[in-house]
Amino acid sequence: MKMIFISFFLLTFCCAELLGWGFYAHRRINRQAVFSLPPEVFGFYKRYIDFISENAVNPDRRRYAVKGEAEKHFIDLDSYGDSALYQLPPYWNQALEIYTEEVLREKGIGPWNVYHVKIQLTEAMKRKDIKAILRLSADLGHYIADMHVPLHTTKNYNGQLTGQYGIHGFWESRIPELLAEDFDFFVGKAVYHEKPQLSVWEAVAGAHLALDSVLLFEKILTDRFAIDKKYSFEERGGINTQVYSREFTLAYHTMLSGQVERQMKRSIKMTADFWYTAWIDAGQPDLSELDLGPTEWPKENLNPDKNLKVREHEGLVLTHMRPFFPVALIRKRIFPSLKYSDKS
């Protein structure tokens, strides 16, 4: 439990960009998706692009505060055996005929959750509930992006089973943070998906099939780089922090042939597609008449729950940065009104 609290506070205080796809990447994916929308919905989403971008990170924050949230971000396909991609039912009700809900949630419900949120967004559009539309649009982009991360499809989610602890944050956060400004994010116009749930599973399958190279290439490069070349130091939040070096990051990105860039682009495209699909399925309501002032934008106040058992996957922070973080100080600076026990 203490490690869960440490991971939450360290990541929130000093390394916000290392959560999920990374705060930077999630925000960028949602923002870019807006520009792929057709004119009928572009105006609405463009008006609220800042909200949809900034709140793309809320599901990650929710992981530490809301029971049942953490399992929405992943699916451990290899926990079901080698043929999981071909045997797991794509629809939730079908899956419940084979497995208990407890088993499914333990191994992750990411693909089923994406479809559920898409249905919620469709219903919100039918009602013209602007606050729900904005919140669900931001959430949907986050969950879709997570389904494009290879390490969100395996029980070896942070390389902890192969001696590669920290690879999760490296792949999905460090690479976009350093290189995304040079990525080409043009993905074309959004299209309608007749069977969005099957589209989600196709995305998961593509991500999972990329997993071998994600792990193998990092091992190859680690053997080639001396430890002082693999890592470097950067100042974050006033603290000298150990991170993967630019040289190592560039070498990995090159060996992967731009895999992270491709997965970000696929995330952007599917996010735009699903927003558009939800709008079509809702009967193409006129969203241009919906308007909220900035002070009325939906707000989500999240307080961390220390009793939650949350999968920690940002291992680079804990493994390589721990000596540089005074945990007690971090806790006080983030939540000064809360009381903590050193035994928590």
Residue pairs with C-beta under 8 A, 6 or more apart in sequence:
1 306
1 307
1 309
1 344
2 343
2 344
3 312
3 318
4 64
4 306
4 308
4 309
4 310
4 312
5 304
5 306
5 331
5 340
5 344
6 318
6 322
6 327
7 310
7 312
7 314
7 317
7 318
8 64
8 304
8 310
9 327
9 330
9 331
9 334
10 317
10 318
10 321
10 322
10 325
10 327
10 330
11 18
11 19
11 314
11 317
12 61
12 334
13 237
13 330
13 333
13 334
14 236
14 237
14 239
14 241
14 317
14 325
14 330
15 169
15 236
15 241
15 314
15 317
15 321
16 23
16 57
17 23
17 24
17 25
17 173
17 177
18 169
18 173
18 174
18 314
18 316
18 317
19 57
19 60
19 61
19 173
19 314
20 26
20 57
20 59
20 60
20 73
20 142
20 145
20 146
20 172
21 29
21 142
21 145
21 146
21 149
21 172
21 173
21 176
21 264
21 267
22 169
22 172
22 173
22 174
22 176
22 177
23 57
23 60
24 173
24 176
24 177
24 180
25 145
25 172
25 173
25 176
25 177
25 180
25 264
26 56
26 57
26 60
26 141
26 142
26 145
27 53
27 54
27 56
27 57
28 53
28 176
28 180
28 185
28 264
29 56
29 141
29 145
29 264
29 267
29 268
29 271
30 52
30 53
30 56
30 138
30 141
30 142
30 271
31 49
31 52
31 53
32 185
32 187
32 268
33 141
33 268
33 269
33 271
33 272
33 275
34 42
34 45
34 46
34 49
34 52
34 272
35 42
36 187
36 188
36 189
36 190
36 268
36 269
36 272
37 45
37 189
37 190
37 272
37 275
37 276
38 189
38 190
38 276
40 279
40 284
41 275
41 276
41 279
41 287
43 287
43 288
44 287
44 288
44 290
45 52
45 137
45 275
47 291
48 134
48 292
48 297
51 134
51 138
51 297
52 134
52 137
52 138
52 141
53 138
55 134
55 135
55 138
55 300
56 138
56 141
56 142
56 145
57 142
58 135
58 138
58 139
58 142
58 300
58 302
59 69
59 72
59 73
59 139
59 142
59 143
60 73
60 142
61 300
61 302
62 69
62 300
62 302
63 69
63 70
63 73
63 308
63 310
64 302
64 304
64 305
64 308
64 310
65 302
65 303
65 304
65 305
65 308
66 302
66 305
67 305
67 308
68 105
70 308
70 310
70 311
71 105
71 106
71 108
71 109
71 110
72 109
72 110
72 113
72 143
73 108
73 110
73 143
73 146
73 152
74 108
74 110
74 146
74 152
74 153
74 157
74 311
75 107
75 108
75 109
75 110
75 111
75 152
75 153
75 204
76 107
76 108
76 153
76 154
76 155
76 157
77 84
77 85
77 88
77 153
77 154
77 204
77 208
78 84
78 153
78 154
78 155
78 156
79 107
79 155
80 87
80 88
80 107
81 87
85 201
85 204
85 205
85 208
88 95
89 95
89 97
89 98
90 111
90 197
90 198
90 200
90 201
91 112
91 115
91 197
92 109
92 112
92 115
92 116
95 104
95 112
96 104
104 112
107 155
108 152
110 143
110 146
110 147
110 152
110 204
111 147
111 197
111 200
111 201
111 204
112 197
113 143
114 140
114 143
114 144
114 147
114 200
114 274
115 196
115 197
115 200
117 136
117 139
117 140
117 143
118 140
118 196
118 274
118 277
118 278
120 132
120 136
121 132
121 133
121 136
121 137
121 140
121 274
121 275
121 278
122 278
122 281
122 282
123 282
124 132
124 133
124 136
125 133
125 278
125 279
125 282
125 285
125 287
126 282
126 283
126 285
128 285
128 287
128 289
128 290
130 290
130 291
130 292
131 292
131 296
131 297
131 298
132 298
133 287
133 290
134 292
134 297
134 298
135 298
135 300
137 275
140 271
140 274
140 275
140 278
141 267
141 271
141 275
144 200
144 203
144 267
144 270
144 271
144 274
145 264
145 267
145 271
146 152
147 200
147 203
147 204
147 207
148 203
148 206
148 207
148 263
148 264
148 266
148 267
148 270
149 171
149 172
149 207
149 263
150 171
150 207
150 208
150 210
150 211
150 214
150 263
151 157
151 158
151 159
151 167
151 168
151 171
151 172
151 211
151 214
151 313
152 207
153 204
153 207
153 208
153 211
154 208
154 211
155 161
156 162
156 215
157 168
157 311
157 313
158 164
158 165
158 166
158 167
158 168
158 312
158 313
158 314
158 315
159 165
159 166
159 167
159 168
159 215
159 218
159 315
160 315
162 215
162 219
164 215
164 218
164 219
164 222
165 315
165 319
166 315
166 316
166 319
166 320
167 214
167 215
167 218
167 315
168 313
168 314
168 315
168 316
169 313
169 314
169 315
169 316
169 317
170 218
170 244
170 249
170 252
170 316
171 214
171 260
172 260
173 314
174 243
174 244
174 249
174 316
175 249
175 252
175 253
175 260
176 183
176 260
176 264
178 246
178 249
178 250
179 249
179 250
179 253
179 260
179 261
180 261
180 264
183 261
183 264
183 265
184 261
184 265
185 264
185 265
185 268
187 265
187 268
187 269
187 272
188 269
189 272
190 269
190 272
190 273
190 275
190 276
191 273
191 276
192 273
192 276
192 277
192 280
193 199
193 273
193 274
193 277
196 274
196 277
199 270
199 273
200 270
203 266
203 270
206 266
207 263
210 259
210 263
213 256
213 259
214 256
214 259
217 252
217 255
217 256
218 252
220 255
221 230
221 248
221 251
221 252
221 255
222 230
224 251
225 247
225 248
225 251
229 245
229 247
229 248
230 244
230 245
230 248
231 242
231 243
231 244
231 245
231 248
231 320
232 242
232 243
232 244
232 245
232 246
233 240
233 241
233 242
233 243
234 240
234 241
234 243
235 241
239 324
239 325
240 324
241 321
241 324
242 320
242 321
242 324
243 316
243 320
243 321
244 316
253 259
253 260
253 261
279 285
279 287
304 335
306 344
312 318
328 340
328 342
331 338
331 340
